[in-house]
Amino acid sequence: MVMEFEEFSRQFRERTAQRMLDFEAALARAQNRMERATQTEQSRARQRPPAAGQPGPVVHRRPRPPGPGHGEVRGILKRG
């Protein structure tokens, strides 16, 4: 079957336009799903009470230096 170029290009444009419409519809559905999921999660987060045992920031304490006169440098200075 021999198809003329004009007929081929017309069919190509129609198929391309239909694919674009399908793509845009799929994209809109995906966006709606994401928005609903976000709203659902936000409403759940508002309804949840804050966790009582939620850990705070981690604090690392430096070891305290020895008392006065007991440090390594002071011991050396006192000897001399």
C-alpha positions in Angstrom: 0.0 0.0 0.0 1.5 3.2 -1.1 0.7 6.2 1.1 1.2 9.7 -0.1 3.3 12.0 1.9 0.5 14.3 2.8 -1.6 11.5 4.1 1.3 10.2 6.1 2.1 13.6 7.6 -1.6 14.2 8.5 -1.8 10.8 10.3 1.5 11.5 12.0 0.3 14.9 13.3 -2.9 13.3 14.6 -1.1 10.5 16.4 1.4 13.0 17.8 -1.4 15.2 19.0 -3.2 12.3 20.6 -0.1 11.1 22.4 0.5 14.7 23.7 -3.1 14.8 25.0 -2.6 11.4 26.7 0.7 12.5 28.2 -0.8 15.7 29.6 -3.7 13.8 31.0 -1.3 11.3 32.7 0.7 14.2 34.0 -2.3 15.9 35.5 -3.4 12.6 37.2 0.0 12.2 38.7 0.1 15.7 40.0 -3.4 15.3 41.5 -2.2 12.1 43.2 0.9 13.8 44.6 -1.2 16.8 45.9 -3.7 14.5 47.6 -0.9 12.5 49.2 0.8 15.6 50.4 -2.5 16.9 51.9 -3.2 13.6 53.5 0.2 13.5 55.1 -0.1 17.0 56.4 -3.5 16.3 57.9 -2.1 13.2 59.6 0.9 15.1 60.9 -1.5 17.7 62.5 -3.6 15.0 64.1 -0.7 13.0 65.5 0.4 14.1 69.0 4.0 15.0 69.3 6.2 12.0 70.4 7.1 12.3 74.1 10.3 10.4 73.8 11.6 12.3 70.8 15.3 12.7 71.1 16.8 16.2 71.3 20.0 17.3 69.8 23.1 15.3 70.6 25.5 17.1 72.9 29.1 15.9 73.3 30.8 17.2 76.4 34.5 17.7 76.4 36.4 16.1 79.3 37.1 18.5 82.1 40.7 19.5 82.5 42.3 18.4 85.8 42.1 20.9 88.7 44.6 23.7 89.1 48.2 22.6 89.5 47.6 19.1 88.2 47.8 19.7 84.4 50.6 18.3 82.4 52.1 21.7 81.5 51.8 23.1 85.0 53.5 20.0 86.4 56.5 20.6 84.1 56.6 24.3 85.0 56.6 23.6 88.7 59.5 21.2 88.4 61.8 23.8 86.9 
